[in-house]
């Protein structure tokens, strides 16, 4: 890393949250945000980063949210939890099954898939776990509700399709407008995420593919068929999203099962470019604040 890059990164670390987020939004979205009177989806997410609902903490924590999910939709939609130790030791490693996922509860991207425990070691996973635990995820993107989550490592069931591949990420953006009992839902389907040809497609509530790009993912050549259990997915997402003006509900649907992934209240930390740009304004109109 060059000296100039290090100086810039160090300067970012000292910036107040509001300034940091404004600069990040300008750099990534391409315009200076209005946080005092937000209009776009990203601006309203920025406001949430700075003024989070107190409920966000427990529901963003990937361990404590399990109680919420259990109460709303039942145990059968939770991946099996193998261990959530206070300290990751060799004894914990030895007791794990042959196949599992290692995660951390306090941020995004802390995921290690282990298809065969004999192909890794305790030392390798322990080093990775220590790296994750040392990461203050709040400092990454200044999402303030992450500040009070106590970092933990945990181990879950590895969900797989019958073909042996990891099921698609089903990210359901749920908007509850005042007076409406059912949310407006947009579903981002990320398929083959851990494979050689990941794809990202956005669908509306009737499973019509929309002309919306999702991050760095290429779109599928043709729209994917509507899942047979799409109505069930909508019902589960609605049950988990009820009570919030907006939340993204992440689900997995291997075979004929549906499993919970996570709840995300500030996706992209309010600095995620949306293509076409008009979607940023359209989604923003679905939120009052």
C-alpha positions, -999 to +999 in steps of 0.1 A: +000+000+000+014+034-010+021+061+016-006+083+001-032+055+003-023+049+040-026+086+048-061+087+032-072+056+050-059+070+083-077+103+077-110+084+071-106+068+105-107+101+123-136+116+104-170+119+122-196+094+111-217+119+092-188+133+072-174+098+065-208+086+052-213+118+031-179+114+014-185+076+008-219+083-007-204+110-030-176+087-041-197+056-047-231+069-056-219+100-074-238+128-056-236+146-023-264+132+000-290+152+018-293+134+052-314+161+069-342+157+043-334+124+026-353+115-006-335+085-021-333+050-007-295+054-001-300+087+017-327+072+040-304+042+047-276+067+056-300+083+080-306+049+096-269+043+099-266+075+120-299+072+139-306+034+142-338+020+157-328+004+191-343-028+179-317-031+151-289-043+175-304-076+186-320-083+152-287-076+133-267-098+157-267-132+139-271-151+172-296-131+191-319-127+160-325-165+162-349-159+192-369-134+171-371-158+142-381-187+165-409-166+179-421-153+145-419-184+122-406-213+142-375-234+148-379-253+116-367-223+096-334-219+115-302-237+103-290-261+131-266-243+154-237-266+163-217-243+186-215-207+198-186-209+222-172-181+244-138-192+231-130-213+201-108-241+212-095-273+197-121-292+217-148-272+200-133-279+166-130-316+173-167-318+183-179-302+151-194-324+123-175-331+091-194-303+073-204-269+087-202-231+082-181-209+105-195-173+110-192-143+132-223-126+145-212-089+144-209-080+107-211-089+070-189-112+051-177-133+080-184-167+064-162-197+059-177-228+043-162-261+053-174-290+031-149-314+046-133-308+080-103-331+071-093-305+045-088-277+071-072-274+105-080-259+138-051-236+135-063-222+101-099-216+114-087-202+147-065-176+129-094-166+108-117-164+138-092-142+156-090-119+126-128-116+125-131-110+162-106-082+160-126-064+134-147-035+146-174-037+120-189-004+130-156+013+118-159-003+084-190+016+073-202+035+103-234+016+108-239+026+144-261-003+155-231-025+151-212-007+179-228-026+208-228-061+193-204-083+212-184-103+187-189-141+188-178-170+165-204-196+158-209-227+137-240-236+117-253-263+095-240-260+059-271-258+037-267-275+003-289-284-026-292-321-036-266-314-063-241-304-036-240-267-044-248-238-020-284-226-025-291-192-039-293-162-017-329-149-017-327-113-005-362-099-001-364-062+002-397-055+022-413-021+023-443-016+046-461+016+036-485+033+061-519+016+062-508-014+041-510-049+055-488-065+029-454-052+020-441-041-014-413-067-021-384-068-044-364-100-045-327-101-053-317-136-063-279-142-061-272-176-076-240-196-077-225-171-053-196-193-043-192-209-078-175-198-110-204-179-126-223-160-099-254-142-112-277-115-097-313-108-108-340-086-093-377-096-094-409-078-083-436-092-061-451-112-090-417-126-101-413-104-131-376-097-137-367-061-135-340-041-154-320-035-122-283-044-118-271-058-085-236-048-075-209-065-095-231-095-104-239-102-140-275-109-148-287-143-159-291-148-196-328-156-192-351-150-162-352-179-137-386-196-133-408-185-104-400-208-074-428-232-066-426-220-030-425-183-038-458-176-019-443-193+011-412-173+008-433-141+007-453-152+037-421-159+058-405-126+047-437-107+056-439-123+090-403-113+098-405-078+083-438-068+099-434-039+123-406-023+102-410+003+074-382-014+056-359-045+061-342-069+038-350-105+048-324-131+035-336-166+030-324-199+015-346-225-001-327-258-007-350-285-019-385-281-004-372-263+028-369-226+036-342-214+060-335-179+075-303-162+068-303-127+083-321-094+087-304-063+072-317-028+080-289-008+063-279-027+032-249-012+015-246+013+044-264+038+022-235+041-003-246+013-027-250+026-063-283+015-079-285+010-116-305+026-131-302+055-108-339+062-109-344+031-087-327+049-058-355+075-060-383+050-066-373+029-036-368+061-016-405+070-022-415+038-005-400+050+028-413+079+047-380+084+066 
